[in-house]
Amino acid sequence: MPEIHRSQSGFAMVIILMLLMVLTVMGSIAVYSVRGEVSHTGRDSNHAQAQLVAESAINWALSALAKEKPNVLAYTAATHAGNGTEILPETLENGQPNNRKLHTYDLTPIYPNVKVNADEEGWIYQQAVDNKTSLSGTSDETIAFKVWFPNDSTIRVTGKGVVGGVTSRVEMTGTMKYAAAELK
């Protein structure tokens, strides 16, 4: 059996210490990489939640459109003109109120005790102030929509959700089908 000399035992200790240092460095790199992935996964989670809020915005718009207004049939009100960018005016050319325009007061709020607003681009929106009542579970959430008719038989609704600074838009296009009215 080979005999171990004292000088060789010190060399074995140096090898073991070097191996431990290499493993520590590799472990630190692995932990740093995992932190980067967690951050990325959080952003993906915000995107999924923003998309859910945008889809909810479409449902919010459709629920407002389902209500008949004076001199306006259900599902015929809008926020924007046919090009989707110009905001419908508050009054018509004859000075009468524009009943076809969907106003903030026509909507039931999504978040209780929070005012429904319209921004300078005509989007109707609400911002969450409490994570208990928000759709995504965070107070950093905004739900918004706009509605327009590119032609007489097509309706377009765009929903927008913002969660944690991440924005998602979902668009719905529907075709209106006209049925003969029953005369009594």
Disulfide bonds with the S-S distance in Angstrom:
none
